[in-house]
Amino acid sequence: DHLNEHGRSITSACQYIVSRLNAALHLECGGDILDSSCTASDETNNFSADDEDDLLSDEEYFEDNMDCVDDPASQSEELQLAAEQLSALEKLKKSIRSVEENGLVYGSVQATDRIMKELKLIYKSASYKTGVYSVNVTDDSIYKWDVYLKKVDPDSPLMGDIAKLPAESQYIHLGIMFADDFPFAPPFVRVIRPLITGGYVLSGGAICMEVLTKQGWSSAYSIESLILQISATLVKGKARIKTAQNHQPYTFELALHTFKALSENHQQNGWVTPPQAEG
């Protein structure tokens, strides 16, 4: 008797869940389900209000089962991405799966998920679509990005310098590297080319900005906002493109060494806030 009563309770619960789903999705009954009608009634089951409290709400159910439901909002978001970006995202997903299947270390799940989200948001952004900057993922590794900053303040000398570069290289090339503990640690960002004077760009292409340090970074920051902030900082710092051939070229090793040194210095002595007149 106890088993029969337990079975009836499970059946009643299933009937209730089915009825809630039908109502939420506006479905009509396509046939008998669990020998019951499409709607549950108090007369045909013993499901109590206390039992109902133990069930997931409609919102919680769909959050846990997004892969099982065709979400119009999700489909609409996908349509905002160009075929080229969708192809790039799919290629990255396959690359990540391949590495994981081979048992190799590939960053962290937390960092990978957040970086994929950031890349998707960038592909949808107005700045990306209007050519303010572009992004390429380096060597199919989502942890290494090449960012090509093509437009800064149009009235700035820096924009004039960019326009004078050869047509195929009218941009400032930034390198972004993410660590396993992203987004709780900032990415490492450096200028790769061209050579720049001013603009808080230091030896090796390191960029002197508090937001790029652990003390100034927040996990709430987006990568697009960071890219645009770097653009504004270059202009504010009166950055100019250097054409001299005898200038020391930028390298990753020198940029990392310089950045670590400036971070330690500012950690000990603090950061200086420029006068409001300087932006």
C-alpha positions in Angstrom: 0.0 0.0 0.0 2.9 2.3 0.8 4.5 1.7 -2.6 1.2 2.2 -4.4 0.6 5.5 -2.5 4.2 6.6 -3.3 3.6 5.8 -7.0 0.4 7.8 -7.1 2.3 10.7 -5.6 5.0 10.6 -8.2 2.4 10.3 -11.0 0.5 13.3 -9.6 3.6 15.3 -9.4 4.5 14.5 -13.1 1.0 15.4 -14.1 1.3 18.7 -12.4 4.7 19.5 -14.0 3.3 18.6 -17.5 0.3 20.8 -17.0 2.5 23.7 -15.9 4.7 23.3 -19.0 1.8 23.1 -21.3 0.4 26.3 -19.9 3.8 28.1 -20.0 4.5 27.0 -23.6 0.8 27.5 -24.7 0.7 23.9 -26.0 -2.4 21.9 -26.7 -2.7 18.3 -25.6 -1.3 15.9 -28.3 -2.5 12.8 -26.6 -2.7 11.2 -23.2 0.3 11.7 -21.0 0.6 9.4 -18.0 -3.0 8.5 -18.6 -4.1 12.0 -17.7 -5.5 15.0 -19.4 -3.4 18.1 -20.2 -4.6 20.0 -17.2 -4.3 18.8 -13.6 -7.3 19.2 -11.2 -7.5 18.9 -7.5 -10.1 16.1 -8.0 -7.8 13.8 -10.0 -4.6 14.1 -7.8 -3.5 14.4 -4.3 -0.8 17.0 -5.0 -0.6 19.5 -2.1 0.5 23.1 -1.8 3.5 21.9 0.3 4.6 19.6 -2.5 4.3 22.5 -5.0 6.8 24.5 -3.0 9.4 21.8 -3.6 9.2 22.1 -7.4 11.2 24.5 -9.5 9.4 27.6 -10.6 8.8 28.1 -14.3 11.8 30.5 -14.5 14.1 28.2 -12.6 13.1 25.2 -14.8 13.8 27.0 -18.0 17.2 28.3 -16.7 18.2 24.8 -15.9 17.0 23.4 -19.2 17.8 26.0 -21.8 19.2 23.4 -24.2 15.8 21.7 -24.3 13.7 24.7 -25.2 13.9 26.8 -28.4 14.4 30.3 -26.9 13.3 33.0 -29.3 15.4 35.6 -27.5 18.5 33.4 -27.8 17.8 32.9 -31.5 17.4 36.6 -32.0 20.8 37.2 -30.4 22.4 34.7 -32.7 21.0 36.5 -35.7 22.8 39.7 -34.6 26.1 37.9 -35.3 27.5 37.8 -38.8 28.3 34.4 -40.3 32.0 35.1 -40.0 31.7 35.6 -36.3 29.5 32.6 -35.8 32.1 30.5 -37.7 34.9 31.9 -35.5 33.0 31.1 -32.3 32.2 27.5 -33.5 35.8 27.0 -34.5 36.9 28.0 -31.0 34.3 25.7 -29.3 35.6 22.8 -31.4 39.2 23.7 -30.5 38.4 23.8 -26.8 36.5 20.5 -26.9 39.4 18.9 -28.8 41.9 20.0 -26.2 39.7 18.8 -23.3 39.0 15.4 -24.9 42.8 14.9 -25.1 43.1 15.6 -21.4 45.3 18.7 -21.9 45.1 21.8 -19.6 43.3 24.6 -21.3 43.0 27.5 -18.9 40.0 27.1 -16.6 36.3 26.5 -17.2 35.5 29.8 -15.5 37.9 31.8 -17.6 37.0 30.1 -20.9 33.3 30.7 -20.3 33.8 34.3 -19.5 36.1 35.0 -22.4 33.7 33.3 -24.8 31.0 35.6 -23.4 33.2 38.7 -23.8 34.0 37.8 -27.4 30.3 37.2 -28.3 29.4 40.6 -26.7 32.1 42.3 -28.8 30.9 40.8 -32.0 27.4 42.3 -31.2 28.7 45.8 -30.2 28.2 48.9 -32.2 31.9 49.9 -31.9 33.0 46.6 -33.5 30.4 46.7 -36.2 31.3 50.3 -37.2 35.0 49.5 -37.4 36.3 51.3 -34.4 38.3 48.2 -33.7 38.5 44.6 -34.8 39.5 41.4 -32.9 41.3 38.2 -34.0 41.8 35.3 -31.8 45.5 34.2 -32.0 46.4 30.6 -33.0 42.9 29.4 -32.2 43.6 30.0 -28.5 40.8 32.0 -26.9 43.3 33.2 -24.3 45.3 35.3 -26.8 43.7 38.2 -28.8 44.9 40.6 -31.4 43.0 43.8 -31.3 43.3 46.4 -34.1 42.3 49.9 -32.9 41.4 51.7 -36.1 39.6 54.8 -34.9 40.3 57.1 -32.0 39.2 60.7 -31.4 39.0 62.1 -35.0 40.3 65.5 -33.8 43.4 64.1 -32.1 46.9 64.1 -33.6 47.0 60.4 -33.0 44.2 59.8 -35.5 46.1 62.0 -38.0 49.2 59.8 -37.5 47.1 56.6 -38.1 45.7 58.0 -41.3 49.3 58.6 -42.6 50.3 54.9 -42.1 50.2 52.6 -45.1 46.6 51.7 -46.0 47.0 48.1 -45.0 48.3 49.0 -41.5 46.2 52.0 -40.4 45.7 50.8 -36.9 47.2 50.4 -33.5 47.9 46.7 -32.8 47.2 45.6 -29.2 47.9 42.2 -27.8 45.7 40.9 -25.0 46.5 37.8 -23.0 44.1 36.3 -20.4 45.1 34.3 -17.3 43.5 31.2 -15.9 42.0 33.3 -13.1 40.2 35.8 -15.4 37.9 37.7 -14.8 39.2 38.0 -11.2 42.6 39.0 -12.5 43.1 41.6 -15.3 44.3 40.6 -18.8 47.8 41.6 -19.8 47.6 44.2 -22.6 50.4 45.7 -24.6 51.0 47.7 -27.7 52.6 45.5 -30.5 52.9 48.1 -33.2 53.4 50.8 -34.3 56.0 52.4 -32.0 54.4 55.1 -29.9 55.6 58.0 -27.8 53.5 59.4 -25.0 50.1 58.0 -24.3 51.3 56.2 -21.2 53.0 53.6 -23.4 56.3 52.5 -21.9 59.2 50.3 -22.9 58.3 47.2 -24.8 54.8 48.5 -25.4 53.6 48.2 -21.8 50.7 50.4 -20.9 50.6 52.4 -17.7 47.0 52.2 -16.5 45.7 51.3 -13.1 42.8 49.4 -14.5 45.3 46.9 -15.9 46.7 46.0 -12.4 45.2 43.8 -9.8 44.5 46.8 -7.6 42.6 48.7 -10.2 40.8 45.8 -12.0 37.3 44.6 -11.3 35.7 41.4 -12.5 32.7 43.5 -13.6 34.6 45.3 -16.3 34.0 44.2 -19.9 36.8 43.8 -22.4 35.1 46.2 -24.8 35.0 48.9 -22.2 38.7 48.2 -21.5 39.6 48.6 -25.2 37.8 51.9 -25.5 39.3 53.1 -22.3 42.8 52.4 -23.6 41.9 54.3 -26.8 40.8 57.3 -24.7 44.0 57.1 -22.6 46.2 57.1 -25.6 44.6 60.3 -26.8 44.6 61.9 -23.3 48.3 61.1 -23.0 49.0 62.8 -26.3 50.2 59.6 -27.9 52.0 60.0 -31.2 53.3 57.4 -33.7 57.0 57.3 -33.8 58.6 56.8 -37.3 62.3 56.7 -36.3 63.9 53.5 -37.4 66.4 53.3 -34.6 63.8 53.0 -31.9 63.9 49.8 -29.9 61.1 47.5 -31.2 58.4 46.3 -28.8 58.7 42.7 -27.5 56.5 40.6 -25.2 59.3 40.0 -22.7 60.3 43.7 -22.4 56.6 44.7 -22.1 56.0 42.2 -19.3 59.1 43.2 -17.5 58.3 46.9 -17.7 54.7 46.3 -16.6 55.7 44.3 -13.6 58.1 47.0 -12.5 55.6 49.8 -12.9 52.9 47.8 -11.1 55.3 47.3 -8.1 56.2 50.9 -8.1 52.6 52.1 -8.1 51.6 49.5 -5.5 54.2 51.1 -3.1 53.7 54.7 -4.0 50.1 54.8 -5.2 48.7 56.3 -8.4 48.6 60.0 -9.3 45.3 61.4 -10.5 45.9 63.9 -13.2 44.4 67.4 -12.9 40.8 67.7 -14.2 42.0 70.1 -16.9 44.1 67.2 -18.3 41.0 64.9 -18.6 
